[in-house]
Every structure is written in C-alpha cells, then in structure tokens.
Amino acid sequence: MPAIVLPEHKIFHIISEVADNLQVPAYVIGGFVRDLVLKRSSKDIDVVCVGSGIVLAEAVSKALQGKPKVTVFKNFGTAMLRADEWEVEFVGARKESYQQHSRKPEVEAGTLEDDLKRRDFTINALGISLNKDTFGEVVDAFNGLQDIKQKIIRTPLAPDITFSDDPLRMMRAIRFATQLQFDIDPDTFDAIIEYKERISIISKERIIDELNKIILAPVPSYGFKLLFHAGLLQLIFPKMTALQGVETINGNSHKDNFYHTLQVLDNVAKVSDDLWLRWAAIMHDIAKPDTKRYSPKVGWTFHGHEDKGARMVSKLFQDLKLPLNEHMKFVEKLVRLHLRPIALVKETVTDSAVRRLLFEAGDDIDALMQLCRADITSKDHNRVKRYLQNFTKVEEKLRQVEESDKLRNFQPVITGEVIMQTFNLKPSREVGILKDAITEAILEGEIRNEYKEAFAFLVEKGKKMGLVPGSW
C-alpha cells in the first residue's frame, strides 16, 4: 500500500514507540486521514489499536511525563488527551451490531477490518499505520483513496446495512457531499431514498447538528437539494419543502420560492459565515405558502408574509431543536424587516423611513442589508444590477442619518419616570401613549432627541390630552 507523510509532531512518534512497546498494532484512522489526503486542516486525531485504547492512551500520557492527563470514558472504551493543539482520542478496534428500532449498537472487541467495516463511508475508512516497521503505510480496505480521487461518497458495506444500522449516516452522507463538493454514489443515494423513514429514530438534536453543518458549507443549496430529492427534507423540515412548486392561474405564475430561498442562502453564504444570518435566509419567505393569494387584477400576492414568518420562527426553532435565545430573536427580526430596505429602494428615501429602519434594526442593520442584497434574485441581470445600485444609495443614506442622528438602538431622553413625575401619573395607558408620541416625533424628525426639546414636546402633548404638569 502507498505511504502518507504524517504531520511533523512528536505525538505520532511517541504513539508509535509506545504501541511497539505494548506490542499492539495502532493506526490513525477516519476523518483525520481523509482530511490529510484532501490537504484540509484538522487537529482531531482518532487512534485505533488492536487492544485496549485506554491502556495505550495512559501509556502515551506516561511517555509525555504525565502531561497531558488522560480523560477516560469507560462506558465507551475510549480515552482522550491533548498534545499541544492536537486532540487525540484512543479506542480499541471494535465491531458493532444494531437492533432494528435503536441506533445504539452492541459493541465488542474486533479486528482492524471489523473497525473499518463499521465506518460510515469509504473515505472515512482509511487508516495509517503508526507502528515502526510500517509507519505511514495506508490501510485502504474499501478503495477510499480512489473514492476521494473520484470525489464519491460511498458506504464500505452494502448501503442498506449502513443506513439501516445508523440512519443518521444518511444525513452525514449529504453533509460530506456538501462540505467536500463530492457526488453520492447512485446505489448509496438510492438507499437513502429507500431508508429515509428510518430517520425518525434519530433525535432532533443530532439531526439539526448535521443540518447546521450543511448550512455552513460553502454552497449549502447543494445539500438542501440532495435532502429534498432524497425525501429527507420533507420529513425533517416540511415547512421548507412547502415552499417548493409553481402555481399558474390564467397564465400567471409565481416563482418557485423553494429554489429562490436556496439562491438567497447561497448568496448570503458568499458574504457571511454567520449561521444565524444563513437561517434568516432560510426563513425569510417561510410564510409565503400560508399567505399566497391570487387576484385577476394584481396576480399573485404574499401580503404580510414577513410578519407571519417572523411569528412562525419561534415555533420552527422549537420544533427543530434550535436555541430559543438571542439567535432566534435575531432571525425573527430579520424575517420581519427583510422587505423594509427593498421598500426604501422602490420609493423616495425619506429621512423618516431611514430613521425607523435604523431604530428597529439596531445593531443588526448590517446583517439585514446583507440579507436584503442576497434576496435580489432574477434571471434579468440588468434588473439585479439596478436594484443593487439602489441598495448602495440606501446604505449611503443609512450611514448619513446614523452619523447625524445616532439612532441605532436609541432610547428617548424622556423616560417613563420623567413622564409620570411631570404629570403626577401612575403607570398607565397615558404614559405609554406619551412615550410612543415622543419616539414618533424623534423618528419623524419633528424634534431632536435632546432633553429640552423633547420635554417641551411632552408638555404640549400632555396638555392636548387634558393633562396638566404637576396635577393629577
């Protein structure tokens, strides 16, 4: 077999020496080898030995003068230590068997071949010998090197066995294909289609972990198309697949919002690695199926889809087991506001409209503008160019207004406490009305956000409501 040059680091040679002393065959295996072949950076090393991985790890730690310490996971028969920036996990070679309605395997000691067989894909079923006599030699029982060369995702065993045993591997196949821009072997993809219903035994937390990795890929649409055509997306995220399709009435058709969403997602991926901005791209039109209407006079409309979509975000995050925290709030905000900058492009840009957008978007204004630029998709390149030029004008206006008015996340200088003291009020509807009136006046440019000016406005507004300063 060919040899591969391992990175220059003492950890590989120390493992080699210790393994020889213990008289156990030891191999670097799995994703680290794959990434080494692909010249991708990786600091996570999996070491498999034909023996006890825990014993080998402890002996390696001793050879390193007890630094670093070994973390042992007895239930899994594994151990882990850190050597500089490298994280090394040790395990004994195993073979596994699965029950029909569980993805938890029965594990027992096995040979290296047994261990390679249980790997998900041939590109991950590669090993590099660490023993002195064969140091650097590749173990490739399933032609993984050839599959890397041909950019193919394929299972080492029959794909029906691999996917039936652990259905999460169906998601992983699509994730690796997306991350690496590989193709999935036809027999392997057919098995995903056949066994897609088995995904139901996998926890949503593990599914969303794989989905997020697909979303973070350079071209995430590739993974979503594979999920869709395999029938998996319909099972794990039906609200997204509901976007797919074109309806025609009286010769009038709307665009396919599923493929539009994927294009927006790819556009965002070109400019940002932010997972939550990418989720905002996925969710921005999520309510279009629910708000779709046809009128002979105006054609297809999706009125209010931004507001309804924002209201749907928390339920979708909950269903998908995404975090119900500030990330969810960020996505809600961007979904709710995603049409606002586009509306500014279509009309005369007033300072008032810009102030309102800055006020509502706050520190997320830049992310919102990235999403809105990404949302401009059309086969008419001149139209896209024209819209992008208009967006540049809007962004310049945003900068000018922000510089002069400092409205990003602003708070009116007149607080609720000032209002209550001025008119001797308790917390009440009147206090809220006055606070909103001051905010509106600032946003409309009627007054500046300065105490003297705002207080004079407050007194005048209060008098019109029948309130007198200092009276009940």
Secondary structure, DSSP 8 states (H G I E B T S, - for coil): --B----S-HHHHHHHHHHHHHT--EEEETHHHHHHHTT----EEEEEESS-HHHHHHHHHHHTTT-S--EEETTTTEEEEEETTEEEEEEE-EEEE--TT-S--EEEE--HHHHHHTSSSGGG--EEE-SGGGTTBEE-TT-HHHHHHHTEE--SS-HHHHHHH-THHHHHHHHHHHHHT-EE-HHHHHHHHHHGGGGGGS-HHHHHHHHHHHHTSSSHHHHHHHHHHHTHHHHH-HHHHTT----EETTEE---HHHHHHHHHHHHHHH---HHHHHHHHHTTTTHHHH-EEETTTEEE-TTHHHHHHHHHHHHHHHHT---SHHHHHHHHHHHHTTHHHHHHHS---HHHHHHHHHHHGGGHHHHHHHHHHT---S-HHHHHHHHHHHHHHHHHHHHHHHHH--TT---SS-HHHHHHHHT--SSHHHHHHHHHHHHHHHTTSS-S-HHHHHHHHHHHHHHTT--TT--
